[in-house]
Amino acid sequence: MRIAVLGVGLIGGSVGLAARQRLGAEVAGFDPDRELLERAAQLEAIDEPAGNAAEAVVGAEVVFCAAPVTALPGVAAEALAAAGEDCAITDVGSVKRDVIAALGSESRFIGGHPLAGAETSGVENARADLFEGARWYLTPTERTGGMLYDRVQRAISEMGARPQAIEAETHDRLMAAVSHLPHVLANILVTQAATALSEEAEHLPEVGPSFRDATRVAGANPAIWGDIFAGNRQAVATEIDAVVAKLSEAADLLRSGDRDAVRAWHEQAAKRRRELIETEIAGGPLHELRVLVPNRPGIVAELALELGRGGVNIEDMALYPAPDMTSGAISLYIAGDEQAERAEKLVRLLGHDVSRAE
Amino acid sequence: MRIAVLGVGLIGGSVGLAARQRLGAEVAGFDPDRELLERAAQLEAIDEPAGNAAEAVVGAEVVFCAAPVTALPGVAAEALAAAGEDCAITDVGSVKRDVIAALGSESRFIGGHPLAGAETSGVENARADLFEGARWYLTPTERTGGMLYDRVQRAISEMGARPQAIEAETHDRLMAAVSHLPHVLANILVTQAATALSEEAEHLPEVGPSFRDATRVAGANPAIWGDIFAGNRQAVATEIDAVVAKLSEAADLLRSGDRDAVRAWHEQAAKRRRELIETEIAGGPLHELRVLVPNRPGIVAELALELGRGGVNIEDMALYPAPDMTSGAISLYIAGDEQAERAEKLVRLLGHDVSRAE
């Protein structure tokens, strides 16, 4: 099998590695950044660096376009022009609307988006197993060739991903709701706190763990997120409109002074979050263990090591230091009833107070 | 010195323990929950359980009212009626407006709010060092007696806290911005994602780490947060109004398609968050180290243990598992240039890829 990769950063490089190692494919690569292209070849993410995109796609059965979101329609169009009639062209952009608007009528083009790699970037971090277990959305249209779709789906399955077909518009809406919107709100929260700060400059508020958690992604990776916000602007703006409506309702609810209704609203949120998070974790319902600990170097190690020895994996973790950093609480998120119970026992044997957060 | 504590949960119990152990005070306590009161006495958080609030405050020099926010004005009024002329009455409520509106003209009442204990609850978790290093806001008014204010301030300083005077209204606004608002937005985000979900039921979106971080406090402790939202409803609603305005601007900005402006807006948020977080961490500027790791039991331990051995403390941590949980990234937040550099070296020696997130 012959594969072409246009754009050899983290995702393109990982596609190359996975295709070579898992599909036994021969991989041609191109990137306008010659240095990056050489590096990808050195790392054996591609077999051969090509002189241009057209050269790379010659004879390819699948072309992966892995350029930045804004460049994708252009890169994919170039691939379509140069590739043969029996070649499937797909992309890996995190927003699908523009590229489908431009190329959705092409039977050989299939939009795609692997949910992987967001935690890092650069071909140096490319890995053959980057897509192992990852959802990989594909956005076929009524014009998409069935054989070509099947070929792309099989290729990404063999790379370890879990393909799922979805309409481009639905994809963008879901991403807006669960990924892009949290980034917008984090930015707004930070701005809002900074405003409160500047108006009361003599009182620097001390921000707590809830603020830190809620704003962790504020301003993350401006190059990538600038493009994502721009590329998915319609869907994100629509989500923002919906949030504005919900916030106005919340403000009204608060102003009404209806304590029971406020509490019911709040309880509903806890229930919904649990449902959402649980759909994602494979190992059973997610439990949160709250552990009270001295906040000294090594304490996280002690806990994690003990759980590790006991075969318990920690899905997620949050630290809540006391203001002086001498003590605090650690939330450990453990999947599965049995694992959570075991974790609770192990932590207690270490002499820490532990409770289940409901 | 004689102290009275009205309400002996986590905060009241910790005040009792700290007053007994650090101030050498004799502590009388009362709680309408008789069982809780007995438990506090068993745990030696109080010297003597009183039959009612009036009995508890007899002869006290400082009375700490540690009832739920909504009960505070009533409890404090009861204490004022029963206490002597030379007794200072203070409270620990996280919202100050209502109690100051009711009692701000009393020279013996001084509103208070320690930023501690949010991570847990219950007298079982009470600790003499709960307030060590914690900011403890006091909200004196022009009517407040100077000697009494001084006495309260000295008492909480000796308990380890860092007192700071602030106007009640300013306090409530700051809390609304940096603490209450993140909780509201977390609730809204969850609701919004659930809406997207229910409309596209066949496509359960997989929520990523940004969603998990942003919504971690959604629906937390309904009993407490219902009261806080109700008690600080004016300030929180005002913050929500401001957020609505900022969100509408953000939606306009996105719809305009002005890529550079979007990027500048996003970059600004990153800068502001760093400034806010840094005001809180004592050990110097905060660095984020991104470490790529296999996501197996024990890996967090290995890292944290190594840093602990090297004398590096981890201020905050975030896990970004890959979808199949076999690998991922860990962000370690380290305060201070020198510590961060040391941490980076140690992690590299363990054989992991590590980079500074900017």
Chai-1 contact restraints between the chains, C-beta under 6 A:
chainA,res_idxA,chainB,res_idxB,connection_type,confidence,min_distance_angstrom,max_distance_angstrom,comment,restraint_id
A,E119,B,Y320,contact,1.0,0.0,6.0,A-B,restraint_1
A,E119,B,A329,contact,1.0,0.0,6.0,A-B,restraint_2
A,T120,B,A329,contact,1.0,0.0,6.0,A-B,restraint_3
A,E132,B,D324,contact,1.0,0.0,6.0,A-B,restraint_4
A,G133,B,P323,contact,1.0,0.0,6.0,A-B,restraint_5
A,G133,B,D324,contact,1.0,0.0,6.0,A-B,restraint_6
A,A134,B,P323,contact,1.0,0.0,6.0,A-B,restraint_7
A,R135,B,E206,contact,1.0,0.0,6.0,A-B,restraint_8
A,I166,B,H203,contact,1.0,0.0,6.0,A-B,restraint_9
A,T170,B,E200,contact,1.0,0.0,6.0,A-B,restraint_10
A,L174,B,A196,contact,1.0,0.0,6.0,A-B,restraint_11
A,L174,B,P205,contact,1.0,0.0,6.0,A-B,restraint_12
A,A177,B,Q192,contact,1.0,0.0,6.0,A-B,restraint_13
A,A177,B,A193,contact,1.0,0.0,6.0,A-B,restraint_14
A,A177,B,A196,contact,1.0,0.0,6.0,A-B,restraint_15
A,V178,B,A193,contact,1.0,0.0,6.0,A-B,restraint_16
A,V178,B,P205,contact,1.0,0.0,6.0,A-B,restraint_17
A,V178,B,V207,contact,1.0,0.0,6.0,A-B,restraint_18
A,V178,B,F211,contact,1.0,0.0,6.0,A-B,restraint_19
A,S179,B,G208,contact,1.0,0.0,6.0,A-B,restraint_20
A,P182,B,S210,contact,1.0,0.0,6.0,A-B,restraint_21
A,P182,B,F211,contact,1.0,0.0,6.0,A-B,restraint_22
A,P182,B,A214,contact,1.0,0.0,6.0,A-B,restraint_23
A,V184,B,A250,contact,1.0,0.0,6.0,A-B,restraint_24
A,L185,B,L185,contact,1.0,0.0,6.0,A-B,restraint_25
A,N187,B,A269,contact,1.0,0.0,6.0,A-B,restraint_26
A,I188,B,V243,contact,1.0,0.0,6.0,A-B,restraint_27
A,I188,B,K246,contact,1.0,0.0,6.0,A-B,restraint_28
A,V190,B,A269,contact,1.0,0.0,6.0,A-B,restraint_29
A,V190,B,R272,contact,1.0,0.0,6.0,A-B,restraint_30
A,V190,B,R273,contact,1.0,0.0,6.0,A-B,restraint_31
A,Q192,B,A177,contact,1.0,0.0,6.0,A-B,restraint_32
A,Q192,B,V243,contact,1.0,0.0,6.0,A-B,restraint_33
A,A193,B,A177,contact,1.0,0.0,6.0,A-B,restraint_34
A,A193,B,V178,contact,1.0,0.0,6.0,A-B,restraint_35
A,A193,B,L276,contact,1.0,0.0,6.0,A-B,restraint_36
A,A194,B,R272,contact,1.0,0.0,6.0,A-B,restraint_37
A,A196,B,L174,contact,1.0,0.0,6.0,A-B,restraint_38
A,A196,B,A177,contact,1.0,0.0,6.0,A-B,restraint_39
A,E200,B,T170,contact,1.0,0.0,6.0,A-B,restraint_40
A,H203,B,I166,contact,1.0,0.0,6.0,A-B,restraint_41
A,L204,B,T279,contact,1.0,0.0,6.0,A-B,restraint_42
A,P205,B,L174,contact,1.0,0.0,6.0,A-B,restraint_43
A,P205,B,V178,contact,1.0,0.0,6.0,A-B,restraint_44
A,E206,B,R135,contact,1.0,0.0,6.0,A-B,restraint_45
A,E206,B,E280,contact,1.0,0.0,6.0,A-B,restraint_46
A,V207,B,V178,contact,1.0,0.0,6.0,A-B,restraint_47
A,V207,B,L276,contact,1.0,0.0,6.0,A-B,restraint_48
A,V207,B,E280,contact,1.0,0.0,6.0,A-B,restraint_49
A,G208,B,S179,contact,1.0,0.0,6.0,A-B,restraint_50
A,S210,B,P182,contact,1.0,0.0,6.0,A-B,restraint_51
A,S210,B,V217,contact,1.0,0.0,6.0,A-B,restraint_52
A,F211,B,V178,contact,1.0,0.0,6.0,A-B,restraint_53
A,F211,B,P182,contact,1.0,0.0,6.0,A-B,restraint_54
A,D213,B,D213,contact,1.0,0.0,6.0,A-B,restraint_55
A,D213,B,R216,contact,1.0,0.0,6.0,A-B,restraint_56
A,A214,B,P182,contact,1.0,0.0,6.0,A-B,restraint_57
A,A214,B,A214,contact,1.0,0.0,6.0,A-B,restraint_58
A,T215,B,R273,contact,1.0,0.0,6.0,A-B,restraint_59
A,R216,B,D213,contact,1.0,0.0,6.0,A-B,restraint_60
A,V217,B,S210,contact,1.0,0.0,6.0,A-B,restraint_61
A,A218,B,A269,contact,1.0,0.0,6.0,A-B,restraint_62
A,A218,B,R273,contact,1.0,0.0,6.0,A-B,restraint_63
A,G219,B,H266,contact,1.0,0.0,6.0,A-B,restraint_64
A,G219,B,E267,contact,1.0,0.0,6.0,A-B,restraint_65
A,G219,B,A269,contact,1.0,0.0,6.0,A-B,restraint_66
A,G219,B,A270,contact,1.0,0.0,6.0,A-B,restraint_67
A,P222,B,R263,contact,1.0,0.0,6.0,A-B,restraint_68
A,P222,B,H266,contact,1.0,0.0,6.0,A-B,restraint_69
A,P222,B,E267,contact,1.0,0.0,6.0,A-B,restraint_70
A,W225,B,H266,contact,1.0,0.0,6.0,A-B,restraint_71
A,G226,B,V262,contact,1.0,0.0,6.0,A-B,restraint_72
A,G226,B,R263,contact,1.0,0.0,6.0,A-B,restraint_73
A,G226,B,H266,contact,1.0,0.0,6.0,A-B,restraint_74
A,F229,B,L254,contact,1.0,0.0,6.0,A-B,restraint_75
A,F229,B,V262,contact,1.0,0.0,6.0,A-B,restraint_76
A,A230,B,R259,contact,1.0,0.0,6.0,A-B,restraint_77
A,A230,B,V262,contact,1.0,0.0,6.0,A-B,restraint_78
A,R233,B,L254,contact,1.0,0.0,6.0,A-B,restraint_79
A,R233,B,R255,contact,1.0,0.0,6.0,A-B,restraint_80
A,V236,B,L254,contact,1.0,0.0,6.0,A-B,restraint_81
A,A237,B,A251,contact,1.0,0.0,6.0,A-B,restraint_82
A,A237,B,L254,contact,1.0,0.0,6.0,A-B,restraint_83
A,A237,B,R255,contact,1.0,0.0,6.0,A-B,restraint_84
A,I240,B,L247,contact,1.0,0.0,6.0,A-B,restraint_85
A,I240,B,A251,contact,1.0,0.0,6.0,A-B,restraint_86
A,V243,B,I188,contact,1.0,0.0,6.0,A-B,restraint_87
A,V243,B,Q192,contact,1.0,0.0,6.0,A-B,restraint_88
A,V244,B,V244,contact,1.0,0.0,6.0,A-B,restraint_89
A,V244,B,L247,contact,1.0,0.0,6.0,A-B,restraint_90
A,K246,B,I188,contact,1.0,0.0,6.0,A-B,restraint_91
A,L247,B,I240,contact,1.0,0.0,6.0,A-B,restraint_92
A,L247,B,V244,contact,1.0,0.0,6.0,A-B,restraint_93
A,A250,B,V184,contact,1.0,0.0,6.0,A-B,restraint_94
A,A251,B,A237,contact,1.0,0.0,6.0,A-B,restraint_95
A,A251,B,I240,contact,1.0,0.0,6.0,A-B,restraint_96
A,L254,B,F229,contact,1.0,0.0,6.0,A-B,restraint_97
A,L254,B,R233,contact,1.0,0.0,6.0,A-B,restraint_98
A,L254,B,V236,contact,1.0,0.0,6.0,A-B,restraint_99
A,L254,B,A237,contact,1.0,0.0,6.0,A-B,restraint_100
A,R255,B,A237,contact,1.0,0.0,6.0,A-B,restraint_101
A,R259,B,A230,contact,1.0,0.0,6.0,A-B,restraint_102
A,V262,B,G226,contact,1.0,0.0,6.0,A-B,restraint_103
A,V262,B,F229,contact,1.0,0.0,6.0,A-B,restraint_104
A,V262,B,A230,contact,1.0,0.0,6.0,A-B,restraint_105
A,R263,B,P222,contact,1.0,0.0,6.0,A-B,restraint_106
A,R263,B,G226,contact,1.0,0.0,6.0,A-B,restraint_107
A,H266,B,G219,contact,1.0,0.0,6.0,A-B,restraint_108
A,H266,B,P222,contact,1.0,0.0,6.0,A-B,restraint_109
A,H266,B,W225,contact,1.0,0.0,6.0,A-B,restraint_110
A,H266,B,G226,contact,1.0,0.0,6.0,A-B,restraint_111
A,E267,B,G219,contact,1.0,0.0,6.0,A-B,restraint_112
A,E267,B,P222,contact,1.0,0.0,6.0,A-B,restraint_113
A,A269,B,N187,contact,1.0,0.0,6.0,A-B,restraint_114
A,A269,B,V190,contact,1.0,0.0,6.0,A-B,restraint_115
A,A269,B,A218,contact,1.0,0.0,6.0,A-B,restraint_116
A,A269,B,G219,contact,1.0,0.0,6.0,A-B,restraint_117
A,A270,B,G219,contact,1.0,0.0,6.0,A-B,restraint_118
A,R272,B,V190,contact,1.0,0.0,6.0,A-B,restraint_119
A,R272,B,A194,contact,1.0,0.0,6.0,A-B,restraint_120
A,R273,B,V190,contact,1.0,0.0,6.0,A-B,restraint_121
A,R273,B,T215,contact,1.0,0.0,6.0,A-B,restraint_122
A,R273,B,A218,contact,1.0,0.0,6.0,A-B,restraint_123
A,L276,B,A193,contact,1.0,0.0,6.0,A-B,restraint_124
A,L276,B,V207,contact,1.0,0.0,6.0,A-B,restraint_125
A,T279,B,L204,contact,1.0,0.0,6.0,A-B,restraint_126
A,E280,B,E206,contact,1.0,0.0,6.0,A-B,restraint_127
A,E280,B,V207,contact,1.0,0.0,6.0,A-B,restraint_128
A,P297,B,G308,contact,1.0,0.0,6.0,A-B,restraint_129
A,P297,B,N313,contact,1.0,0.0,6.0,A-B,restraint_130
A,G298,B,G308,contact,1.0,0.0,6.0,A-B,restraint_131
A,V300,B,A304,contact,1.0,0.0,6.0,A-B,restraint_132
A,A301,B,A301,contact,1.0,0.0,6.0,A-B,restraint_133
A,A301,B,A304,contact,1.0,0.0,6.0,A-B,restraint_134
A,A301,B,L305,contact,1.0,0.0,6.0,A-B,restraint_135
A,A301,B,G308,contact,1.0,0.0,6.0,A-B,restraint_136
A,A304,B,V300,contact,1.0,0.0,6.0,A-B,restraint_137
A,A304,B,A301,contact,1.0,0.0,6.0,A-B,restraint_138
A,L305,B,A301,contact,1.0,0.0,6.0,A-B,restraint_139
A,G308,B,P297,contact,1.0,0.0,6.0,A-B,restraint_140
A,G308,B,G298,contact,1.0,0.0,6.0,A-B,restraint_141
A,G308,B,A301,contact,1.0,0.0,6.0,A-B,restraint_142
A,N313,B,P297,contact,1.0,0.0,6.0,A-B,restraint_143
A,D316,B,L319,contact,1.0,0.0,6.0,A-B,restraint_144
A,M317,B,L319,contact,1.0,0.0,6.0,A-B,restraint_145
A,L319,B,D316,contact,1.0,0.0,6.0,A-B,restraint_146
A,L319,B,M317,contact,1.0,0.0,6.0,A-B,restraint_147
A,Y320,B,E119,contact,1.0,0.0,6.0,A-B,restraint_148
A,P323,B,G133,contact,1.0,0.0,6.0,A-B,restraint_149
A,P323,B,A134,contact,1.0,0.0,6.0,A-B,restraint_150
A,D324,B,E132,contact,1.0,0.0,6.0,A-B,restraint_151
A,D324,B,G133,contact,1.0,0.0,6.0,A-B,restraint_152
A,T326,B,E132,contact,1.0,0.0,6.0,A-B,restraint_153
A,A329,B,E119,contact,1.0,0.0,6.0,A-B,restraint_154
A,A329,B,T120,contact,1.0,0.0,6.0,A-B,restraint_155
